[in-house]
Amino acid sequence: MNAAVPWRFPAMLDARAVALLFGALLLLWYTGQRVEIGRMLTLSGEAVLAEAGLADRSQVAEGLGTTLGQLISIQLSSRREVSRIAGFDPARLPPFAHIETVETRVSELDPETLRRKDRIVRTAWLVEPFGYLFHVAAKMLETLEIALWGTFIAVLIGLPLALFGARNITPHAALRAGSRATSAFLRAVPELVAALFLVIAYGFGPIAGVLALGLHSAGFLGKFYADDVEDADARPQQALAAMGAGRLTVWRSAILPQVLPQHIACTLYTFDRNVRMGAVIGLVGAGGIGQELKGRFDMYEYGHVGTILIAIFLVILTLDLVASRARRAWR
């Protein structure tokens, strides 16, 4: 009878783990100097001390405080000069809108007396209390449409790439390597860079945004779909193959029912990501809310920028709740 071996609590760190941890710390220390982590910590510490009243001033605290203070004053209304509105009909105003007359004193030179004299100039403005809010909502709807079509294109391209790149579907190594390389290339080109080239080709507008998001997302879906297909349980596949079923039949009947929940989760995440990236690619003229965001930021209209950021946050939060319910319902 063998003597019982006393149980010992497993060691948290062995020699190998300590060596790896030490190497990781050295790497972080070396790279931290290159990306100015020390300066970041110094400036952040000064900001904290300044807010606590322990330091006179801080560049970070002053800059963020000024900008955030302007962002908080969100803009909901819009004002447009009536004379610049084509086909304006004062009898048919938008909902909740009204006309406001502004008087401005203008100094002019009288050509007869050669003396300056003042006169009153009256300008009519169309004021819409929620005009800018409606404008942002329309731009967010355009961003959602860009993200939706980008995701649709990504699925159309990514699914064939996944089938050609999965080992249990495509037996040819060269075809699998080509499919994987294509997916990697699409992922390697950022949406913003792709949008820059597509704007040159298609002009400013949502077409460039749709294609940029669709091509980049196709690279991710091609990889994730293929990984899910390869990780599927092999026993149902082997049973159908033994009965003489083809590879597409095996995929449709034995693989797809297993991986469909993962495919749906990846697709929903891709759509969520495309909505967020739709605000970024708009900065280069690819349509959507990003184009409005860049214009307002360049004009230092931070109240408008605050409204746009809140709208983006609310849309992303809503999409996250909808995606969570959809995943629970599918399960």
Kinemage of the C-alpha trace (Angstrom):
@kinemage 1
@onewidth
@group {chain A} dominant
@subgroup {mainchain}
@vectorlist {calphas} color= white
{ca met a 1} P 0.000 0.000 0.000
{ca asn a 2} L 1.458 3.319 -1.073
{ca ala a 3} L 1.787 6.032 1.488
{ca ala a 4} L -0.433 9.027 0.922
{ca val a 5} L 1.386 11.892 -0.682
{ca pro a 6} L 0.793 15.084 1.280
{ca trp a 7} L -1.077 17.690 -0.764
{ca arg a 8} L 0.662 20.974 -1.269
{ca phe a 9} L -0.813 24.211 -2.552
{ca pro a 10} L 0.477 24.738 -6.092
{ca ala a 11} L 3.043 27.463 -6.403
{ca met a 12} L 1.792 30.625 -8.026
{ca leu a 13} L 5.117 31.488 -9.645
{ca asp a 14} L 7.823 29.061 -10.643
{ca ala a 15} L 11.212 29.968 -12.060
{ca arg a 16} L 9.913 30.068 -15.618
{ca ala a 17} L 6.981 32.308 -14.705
{ca val a 18} L 9.288 34.664 -12.805
{ca ala a 19} L 11.627 34.881 -15.792
{ca leu a 20} L 8.717 35.614 -18.169
{ca leu a 21} L 7.347 38.242 -15.792
{ca phe a 22} L 10.754 39.883 -15.490
{ca gly a 23} L 11.141 39.915 -19.268
{ca ala a 24} L 7.671 41.452 -19.682
{ca leu a 25} L 8.516 44.180 -17.172
{ca leu a 26} L 11.756 44.955 -19.015
{ca leu a 27} L 9.847 45.172 -22.281
{ca leu a 28} L 7.283 47.530 -20.752
{ca trp a 29} L 10.033 49.689 -19.256
{ca tyr a 30} L 11.869 49.936 -22.567
{ca thr a 31} L 8.794 50.635 -24.687
{ca gly a 32} L 7.383 52.994 -22.056
{ca gln a 33} L 10.288 55.366 -22.596
{ca arg a 34} L 9.658 55.400 -26.348
{ca val a 35} L 5.953 56.278 -26.019
{ca glu a 36} L 6.531 58.846 -23.211
{ca ile a 37} L 4.713 56.970 -20.451
{ca gly a 38} L 6.780 58.847 -17.862
{ca arg a 39} L 5.706 62.229 -19.241
{ca met a 40} L 2.091 61.044 -19.342
{ca leu a 41} L 2.212 60.046 -15.653
{ca thr a 42} L 3.877 63.352 -14.727
{ca leu a 43} L 1.294 65.486 -16.522
{ca ser a 44} L -1.580 63.383 -15.192
{ca gly a 45} L -0.223 63.678 -11.655
{ca glu a 46} L 0.025 67.451 -12.019
{ca ala a 47} L -3.596 67.539 -13.172
{ca val a 48} L -4.745 65.549 -10.137
{ca leu a 49} L -2.765 67.799 -7.775
{ca ala a 50} L -4.149 70.911 -9.461
{ca glu a 51} L -7.713 69.693 -9.079
{ca ala a 52} L -7.043 68.891 -5.436
{ca gly a 53} L -5.642 72.385 -4.860
{ca leu a 54} L -2.112 71.148 -4.192
{ca ala a 55} L -0.589 72.635 -7.350
{ca asp a 56} L -0.866 76.037 -8.997
{ca arg a 57} L -1.729 75.027 -12.546
{ca ser a 58} L -1.750 72.104 -14.914
{ca gln a 59} L -1.670 72.085 -18.701
{ca val a 60} L -3.813 68.946 -18.833
{ca ala a 61} L -6.373 70.180 -16.300
{ca glu a 62} L -6.762 73.549 -17.993
{ca gly a 63} L -7.078 72.085 -21.481
{ca leu a 64} L -9.547 69.357 -20.520
{ca gly a 65} L -11.491 71.671 -18.225
{ca thr a 66} L -11.994 74.282 -20.931
{ca thr a 67} L -12.988 71.739 -23.581
{ca leu a 68} L -15.299 69.708 -21.336
{ca gly a 69} L -16.947 72.884 -20.107
{ca gln a 70} L -17.833 73.769 -23.693
{ca leu a 71} L -18.961 70.224 -24.504
{ca ile a 72} L -21.447 70.212 -21.644
{ca ser a 73} L -23.393 73.095 -23.174
{ca ile a 74} L -24.970 70.849 -25.795
{ca gln a 75} L -26.706 72.427 -28.770
{ca leu a 76} L -30.258 71.444 -29.663
{ca ser a 77} L -31.535 74.374 -31.706
{ca ser a 78} L -30.543 75.682 -35.115
{ca arg a 79} L -30.652 79.148 -36.699
{ca arg a 80} L -30.703 79.857 -40.421
{ca glu a 81} L -30.956 83.168 -42.194
{ca val a 82} L -34.262 83.285 -44.055
{ca ser a 83} L -32.753 84.962 -47.120
{ca arg a 84} L -30.452 81.974 -47.624
{ca ile a 85} L -33.201 79.339 -47.531
{ca ala a 86} L -34.296 78.369 -51.045
{ca gly a 87} L -38.062 78.426 -51.554
{ca phe a 88} L -38.766 79.628 -48.021
{ca asp a 89} L -42.497 79.975 -47.240
{ca pro a 90} L -43.260 81.808 -43.978
{ca ala a 91} L -46.719 80.254 -43.964
{ca arg a 92} L -45.283 76.741 -43.781
{ca leu a 93} L -42.739 76.694 -40.990
{ca pro a 94} L -41.188 73.484 -39.650
{ca pro a 95} L -42.637 72.084 -36.382
{ca phe a 96} L -41.934 74.274 -33.310
{ca ala a 97} L -40.078 76.826 -35.479
{ca his a 98} L -40.488 80.584 -35.414
{ca ile a 99} L -39.016 83.613 -37.175
{ca glu a 100} L -36.804 85.933 -35.187
{ca thr a 101} L -35.805 89.407 -36.391
{ca val a 102} L -32.387 90.665 -35.332
{ca glu a 103} L -31.469 94.330 -35.602
{ca thr a 104} L -27.846 95.204 -36.291
{ca arg a 105} L -26.325 98.681 -36.332
{ca val a 106} L -24.115 99.186 -39.395
{ca ser a 107} L -21.799 102.140 -39.941
{ca glu a 108} L -21.477 103.295 -43.550
{ca leu a 109} L -19.825 106.119 -45.462
{ca asp a 110} L -22.271 108.556 -47.075
{ca pro a 111} L -20.953 109.225 -50.627
{ca glu a 112} L -22.586 112.690 -50.708
{ca thr a 113} L -21.456 114.123 -47.373
{ca leu a 114} L -18.387 111.851 -47.000
{ca arg a 115} L -19.397 111.302 -43.415
{ca arg a 116} L -20.061 108.040 -41.646
{ca lys a 117} L -23.573 107.406 -40.514
{ca asp a 118} L -25.274 104.524 -38.774
{ca arg a 119} L -28.270 102.622 -40.017
{ca ile a 120} L -30.254 99.699 -38.686
{ca val a 121} L -30.233 96.435 -40.659
{ca arg a 122} L -32.971 93.951 -39.859
{ca thr a 123} L -32.297 90.280 -40.570
{ca ala a 124} L -34.908 87.540 -40.325
{ca trp a 125} L -33.756 84.189 -38.901
{ca leu a 126} L -35.579 80.885 -38.864
{ca val a 127} L -35.154 79.436 -35.369
{ca glu a 128} L -35.906 75.749 -34.804
{ca pro a 129} L -35.716 74.787 -31.099
{ca phe a 130} L -34.873 71.159 -31.962
{ca gly a 131} L -33.510 71.711 -35.444
{ca tyr a 132} L -29.966 70.609 -34.755
{ca leu a 133} L -31.173 67.604 -32.789
{ca phe a 134} L -33.211 66.481 -35.807
{ca his a 135} L -30.191 67.097 -38.039
{ca val a 136} L -27.968 64.918 -35.822
{ca ala a 137} L -30.653 62.210 -35.777
{ca ala a 138} L -30.718 62.199 -39.577
{ca lys a 139} L -26.920 61.920 -39.715
{ca met a 140} L -26.957 59.094 -37.160
{ca leu a 141} L -29.552 57.292 -39.288
{ca glu a 142} L -27.217 57.636 -42.265
{ca thr a 143} L -24.367 56.235 -40.147
{ca leu a 144} L -26.539 53.254 -39.161
{ca glu a 145} L -27.370 52.656 -42.814
{ca ile a 146} L -23.680 52.805 -43.750
{ca ala a 147} L -22.836 50.341 -40.959
{ca leu a 148} L -25.702 48.028 -41.949
{ca trp a 149} L -24.668 47.839 -45.593
{ca gly a 150} L -21.003 47.562 -44.620
{ca thr a 151} L -21.849 44.584 -42.415
{ca phe a 152} L -23.951 43.014 -45.177
{ca ile a 153} L -21.075 43.298 -47.648
{ca ala a 154} L -18.703 41.911 -45.009
{ca val a 155} L -20.876 38.813 -44.573
{ca leu a 156} L -21.142 38.289 -48.353
{ca ile a 157} L -17.348 38.409 -48.692
{ca gly a 158} L -16.351 36.899 -45.350
{ca leu a 159} L -18.449 33.728 -45.573
{ca pro a 160} L -16.846 32.428 -48.796
{ca leu a 161} L -13.427 33.361 -47.430
{ca ala a 162} L -14.225 31.321 -44.324
{ca leu a 163} L -15.322 28.268 -46.303
{ca phe a 164} L -12.216 28.390 -48.494
{ca gly a 165} L -10.012 28.969 -45.436
{ca ala a 166} L -11.381 26.209 -43.178
{ca arg a 167} L -9.350 23.010 -43.116
{ca asn a 168} L -12.358 20.703 -42.713
{ca ile a 169} L -14.130 22.241 -45.729
{ca thr a 170} L -11.318 22.969 -48.213
{ca pro a 171} L -8.677 20.229 -48.539
{ca his a 172} L -6.334 22.202 -50.826
{ca ala a 173} L -3.563 23.877 -48.825
{ca ala a 174} L -2.871 26.531 -51.472
{ca leu a 175} L -6.525 27.574 -51.589
{ca arg a 176} L -6.695 27.758 -47.794
{ca ala a 177} L -3.502 29.817 -47.647
{ca gly a 178} L -4.803 32.200 -50.313
{ca ser a 179} L -8.092 32.661 -48.480
{ca arg a 180} L -6.383 33.265 -45.146
{ca ala a 181} L -3.964 35.707 -46.767
{ca thr a 182} L -6.852 37.621 -48.332
{ca ser a 183} L -8.586 37.893 -44.963
{ca ala a 184} L -5.358 39.081 -43.362
{ca phe a 185} L -4.838 41.700 -46.075
{ca leu a 186} L -8.359 43.080 -45.639
{ca arg a 187} L -7.810 43.305 -41.874
{ca ala a 188} L -4.416 44.943 -42.320
{ca val a 189} L -5.829 47.944 -44.203
{ca pro a 190} L -7.517 50.234 -41.630
{ca glu a 191} L -10.957 51.581 -42.443
{ca leu a 192} L -9.687 55.148 -42.364
{ca val a 193} L -6.946 54.442 -44.921
{ca ala a 194} L -9.351 52.506 -47.141
{ca ala a 195} L -11.872 55.343 -46.901
{ca leu a 196} L -9.226 57.848 -48.015
{ca phe a 197} L -8.575 55.937 -51.235
{ca leu a 198} L -12.254 55.187 -51.826
{ca val a 199} L -13.177 58.850 -51.402
{ca ile a 200} L -10.715 59.616 -54.201
{ca ala a 201} L -12.358 56.968 -56.372
{ca tyr a 202} L -16.050 57.489 -55.554
{ca gly a 203} L -16.063 61.045 -54.201
{ca phe a 204} L -17.344 62.312 -50.885
{ca gly a 205} L -20.367 60.486 -49.520
{ca pro a 206} L -21.585 57.210 -48.041
{ca ile a 207} L -20.381 54.936 -50.875
{ca ala a 208} L -16.785 55.184 -49.690
{ca gly a 209} L -17.887 54.529 -46.118
{ca val a 210} L -19.902 51.437 -47.008
{ca leu a 211} L -17.058 49.895 -49.016
{ca ala a 212} L -14.374 50.782 -46.457
{ca leu a 213} L -16.308 49.194 -43.598
{ca gly a 214} L -17.398 46.221 -45.679
{ca leu a 215} L -13.930 45.285 -46.937
{ca his a 216} L -12.222 45.711 -43.555
{ca ser a 217} L -14.932 43.806 -41.687
{ca ala a 218} L -14.857 41.010 -44.271
{ca gly a 219} L -11.288 40.259 -43.197
{ca phe a 220} L -12.370 39.804 -39.588
{ca leu a 221} L -15.445 37.745 -40.391
{ca gly a 222} L -13.473 35.576 -42.802
{ca lys a 223} L -11.071 34.684 -39.999
{ca phe a 224} L -13.625 34.299 -37.192
{ca tyr a 225} L -16.037 32.255 -39.305
{ca ala a 226} L -13.233 29.964 -40.455
{ca asp a 227} L -11.970 29.438 -36.898
{ca asp a 228} L -15.489 28.560 -35.730
{ca val a 229} L -15.930 26.092 -38.599
{ca glu a 230} L -12.616 24.365 -37.804
{ca asp a 231} L -13.488 24.151 -34.074
{ca ala a 232} L -16.859 22.463 -34.699
{ca asp a 233} L -17.402 18.925 -33.390
{ca ala a 234} L -15.974 16.490 -35.955
{ca arg a 235} L -18.216 13.501 -35.144
{ca pro a 236} L -21.350 14.677 -37.013
{ca gln a 237} L -19.117 15.648 -39.950
{ca gln a 238} L -17.524 12.211 -40.032
{ca ala a 239} L -20.924 10.503 -39.907
{ca leu a 240} L -22.264 12.469 -42.868
{ca ala a 241} L -19.009 12.013 -44.816
{ca ala a 242} L -19.212 8.253 -44.245
{ca met a 243} L -22.680 8.300 -45.801
{ca gly a 244} L -21.252 9.950 -48.929
{ca ala a 245} L -22.327 13.536 -48.270
{ca gly a 246} L -20.375 16.304 -49.991
{ca arg a 247} L -18.451 19.012 -48.190
{ca leu a 248} L -21.113 21.675 -48.652
{ca thr a 249} L -23.751 19.271 -47.338
{ca val a 250} L -21.557 18.518 -44.344
{ca trp a 251} L -21.149 22.231 -43.719
{ca arg a 252} L -24.876 22.939 -44.056
{ca ser a 253} L -26.119 19.993 -41.977
{ca ala a 254} L -23.350 19.260 -39.446
{ca ile a 255} L -21.287 22.430 -39.041
{ca leu a 256} L -23.636 25.373 -39.541
{ca pro a 257} L -26.090 24.383 -36.755
{ca gln a 258} L -23.150 24.290 -34.339
{ca val a 259} L -21.458 27.544 -35.341
{ca leu a 260} L -24.482 29.666 -36.200
{ca pro a 261} L -24.745 31.226 -32.700
{ca gln a 262} L -21.057 32.219 -32.873
{ca his a 263} L -21.541 33.564 -36.398
{ca ile a 264} L -24.481 35.675 -35.246
{ca ala a 265} L -22.533 36.999 -32.259
{ca cys a 266} L -19.571 37.939 -34.496
{ca thr a 267} L -21.874 39.599 -37.017
{ca leu a 268} L -23.668 41.626 -34.343
{ca tyr a 269} L -20.342 42.737 -32.897
{ca thr a 270} L -19.159 43.690 -36.377
{ca phe a 271} L -22.275 45.805 -36.893
{ca asp a 272} L -21.745 47.475 -33.510
{ca arg a 273} L -18.129 48.182 -34.397
{ca asn a 274} L -19.066 49.492 -37.820
{ca val a 275} L -21.440 52.001 -36.238
{ca arg a 276} L -18.585 53.316 -34.091
{ca met a 277} L -16.128 53.308 -36.968
{ca gly a 278} L -18.722 55.005 -39.164
{ca ala a 279} L -18.194 58.102 -37.020
{ca val a 280} L -14.444 57.888 -37.649
{ca ile a 281} L -14.387 57.369 -41.411
{ca gly a 282} L -16.736 60.326 -41.763
{ca leu a 283} L -13.797 62.492 -40.747
{ca val a 284} L -12.311 61.984 -44.235
{ca gly a 285} L -15.594 62.675 -46.029
{ca ala a 286} L -17.065 59.163 -46.143
{ca gly a 287} L -20.519 60.305 -45.020
{ca gly a 288} L -22.419 59.874 -41.804
{ca ile a 289} L -22.161 61.637 -38.474
{ca gly a 290} L -18.359 61.796 -38.643
{ca gln a 291} L -18.490 64.340 -41.433
{ca glu a 292} L -20.702 66.580 -39.289
{ca leu a 293} L -18.456 65.990 -36.285
{ca lys a 294} L -15.330 67.101 -38.121
{ca gly a 295} L -17.006 70.218 -39.491
{ca arg a 296} L -18.218 71.339 -36.073
{ca phe a 297} L -14.889 70.517 -34.428
{ca asp a 298} L -12.950 72.508 -37.013
{ca met a 299} L -15.202 75.507 -36.315
{ca tyr a 300} L -14.675 75.097 -32.526
{ca glu a 301} L -18.407 74.618 -32.009
{ca tyr a 302} L -17.977 72.291 -29.040
{ca gly a 303} L -21.639 72.529 -28.020
{ca his a 304} L -22.554 70.868 -31.305
{ca val a 305} L -19.751 68.324 -30.783
{ca gly a 306} L -21.192 67.457 -27.358
{ca thr a 307} L -24.597 66.801 -28.921
{ca ile a 308} L -23.029 64.496 -31.513
{ca leu a 309} L -21.048 62.542 -28.910
{ca ile a 310} L -24.150 62.025 -26.754
{ca ala a 311} L -26.071 60.810 -29.816
{ca ile a 312} L -23.326 58.315 -30.672
{ca phe a 313} L -23.279 57.045 -27.083
{ca leu a 314} L -27.055 56.558 -26.977
{ca val a 315} L -27.073 54.688 -30.290
{ca ile a 316} L -24.223 52.386 -29.224
{ca leu a 317} L -25.929 51.709 -25.875
{ca thr a 318} L -29.201 50.876 -27.618
{ca leu a 319} L -27.478 48.560 -30.085
{ca asp a 320} L -25.721 46.768 -27.238
{ca leu a 321} L -29.041 46.141 -25.466
{ca val a 322} L -30.672 44.929 -28.676
{ca ala a 323} L -27.733 42.615 -29.451
{ca ser a 324} L -27.823 41.150 -25.920
{ca arg a 325} L -31.520 40.373 -26.218
{ca ala a 326} L -31.027 38.864 -29.663
{ca arg a 327} L -28.308 36.527 -28.377
{ca arg a 328} L -30.461 35.451 -25.422
{ca ala a 329} L -33.458 34.844 -27.681
{ca trp a 330} L -31.364 32.713 -30.055
{ca arg a 331} L -30.095 30.560 -27.205
